[in-house]
Amino acid sequence: MIKHIFGLAVRVLLLDDKEKILIIKRSTDSKTNPGKWELPGGKVDPGESFDQALIREVYEETKLKITLDHVVGVSEQNLHLIRAVHIIMSGRVMEGKLNLSQEHEGYAWVYLENLLDYPLADWLHDFVTNQINLIKYQKQEEDTSTTPTTFKPLLNSLKVSLKKFKK
């Protein structure tokens, strides 16, 4: 018996020229994550590609036109009946002036290390915590040569992913 139905959402990590990330605050009237901060994006409609959905959702929420670069991660959210999988991509603003829809009531441009100062949606909190831990682990690994050789391929893969995340 299936306990959850899986749903797909796409999110974008938009960086400004100072490498700050755009987060938006959900309305306090929202059914899910009221008053919590999240990345722009939303559900993928049937027959819609990831990039089409993300470009559409970001425009609906912010009036910004964006371009997408890379997949930077995945996170999961357990709702009452749905387990939402959030595919997180990096992107850039191409044009537009930020103007929030009624779905959201605030926005901020924040450095990665300061994101946990905000009450984040649970899926975003998990993603940010994992990214920060990976960065700390990478720095520790660089400071010591005692890393077992079995972990080196994994660490190299993480370094590539983190470089893509910073682009």
C-alpha positions in Angstrom: 0.0 0.0 0.0 1.3 3.4 -0.9 1.5 5.8 2.0 2.4 8.9 0.1 1.9 10.3 -3.4 5.0 11.9 -4.8 4.8 15.4 -6.2 7.4 17.3 -8.1 8.5 20.9 -7.5 11.3 22.9 -9.0 13.1 25.7 -7.3 15.8 28.2 -8.3 18.8 29.5 -6.5 19.1 33.0 -8.0 22.4 34.7 -7.1 22.9 38.5 -7.4 26.3 40.0 -8.2 27.4 39.8 -4.5 26.5 36.1 -4.5 23.5 36.6 -2.3 20.5 34.2 -2.8 17.0 35.4 -3.4 14.5 34.0 -0.8 10.8 34.8 -0.7 8.4 34.7 2.3 5.2 32.7 1.9 2.0 34.5 2.9 0.8 33.8 6.4 -2.5 32.7 4.8 -0.7 29.9 2.8 -1.8 26.3 3.3 1.8 25.0 3.3 4.7 26.7 5.1 2.8 29.9 6.1 5.2 32.7 6.9 8.2 30.6 6.0 11.0 31.6 3.6 11.7 29.6 0.5 13.4 29.7 -2.9 11.2 30.8 -5.9 9.5 28.1 -7.8 6.7 25.6 -7.5 4.9 22.6 -9.0 5.5 21.1 -12.4 2.3 20.8 -14.3 1.5 17.7 -16.4 3.3 17.7 -19.7 5.5 20.6 -18.6 9.3 20.3 -18.6 11.3 21.2 -15.4 12.8 24.4 -17.0 9.4 25.5 -18.4 7.8 25.1 -15.0 10.5 26.9 -13.2 10.7 29.8 -15.6 6.8 30.1 -15.4 6.7 29.8 -11.6 9.4 32.4 -11.0 7.7 34.8 -13.4 4.3 34.3 -11.7 5.8 34.8 -8.2 8.4 37.6 -8.9 7.8 39.0 -12.4 11.5 38.2 -13.0 12.6 36.6 -16.3 15.4 34.1 -15.6 17.8 31.7 -17.3 18.7 28.4 -15.8 22.2 26.9 -15.4 22.6 23.6 -13.4 20.9 21.3 -11.0 22.5 21.9 -7.7 20.5 19.7 -5.4 17.3 17.9 -4.3 15.3 18.1 -1.2 12.2 16.4 0.1 9.1 17.6 2.0 6.6 15.4 3.7 3.1 16.9 3.6 -0.1 15.2 4.8 -0.6 13.0 1.8 2.1 14.1 -0.6 5.8 13.7 -0.5 7.1 16.6 -2.5 10.5 16.3 -4.2 12.1 19.7 -4.8 14.7 19.8 -7.7 16.9 22.9 -7.1 18.6 24.6 -10.0 20.9 27.6 -10.2 19.9 30.5 -12.4 20.3 34.1 -13.2 18.0 37.1 -13.6 17.8 38.2 -17.2 15.4 41.1 -16.8 12.6 42.5 -14.8 11.9 44.3 -11.5 11.1 42.1 -8.5 7.4 42.3 -7.8 5.9 39.6 -5.6 2.6 37.9 -6.2 0.0 37.7 -3.4 1.4 34.2 -2.6 4.3 35.9 -0.9 4.7 38.8 1.4 8.4 39.5 1.5 11.8 38.9 -0.1 15.5 39.1 0.9 18.9 38.6 -0.7 20.9 36.6 1.7 24.3 34.9 1.9 24.2 31.1 2.1 25.8 31.1 5.6 23.0 33.5 6.8 20.0 31.6 5.5 19.6 29.7 8.7 18.8 33.0 10.4 15.4 32.9 8.7 12.5 30.6 9.5 12.9 28.5 6.3 10.5 26.0 4.9 11.5 22.5 6.2 12.7 21.3 2.8 14.9 24.4 2.3 16.2 24.2 5.9 17.3 20.6 5.2 19.0 21.5 1.9 20.9 24.5 3.4 22.0 22.5 6.4 23.3 19.8 4.1 25.1 22.3 1.9 26.8 24.0 4.9 27.9 20.7 6.3 29.3 19.7 2.9 31.3 22.9 2.8 32.6 22.4 6.3 33.5 18.8 5.5 35.3 19.9 2.4 37.3 22.5 4.3 38.2 19.9 6.9 39.3 17.5 4.2 41.5 20.1 2.7 43.1 20.7 6.1 44.0 17.0 6.6 45.6 14.3 4.5 44.1 11.5 6.6 41.0 11.1 4.4 40.6 7.4 3.5 41.1 6.8 -0.2 37.6 5.3 -0.4 36.1 8.8 0.2 38.2 10.7 -2.3 36.0 10.0 -5.3 32.9 11.2 -3.4 34.7 14.3 -2.2 35.9 15.1 -5.7 32.3 14.8 -6.9 31.1 17.1 -4.1 33.7 19.7 -5.0 32.5 19.8 -8.6 28.9 20.2 -7.4 29.8 23.0 -5.0 31.7 24.8 -7.7 28.5 24.6 -9.9 26.5 25.8 -6.9 28.7 28.9 -6.6 28.4 29.8 -10.3 
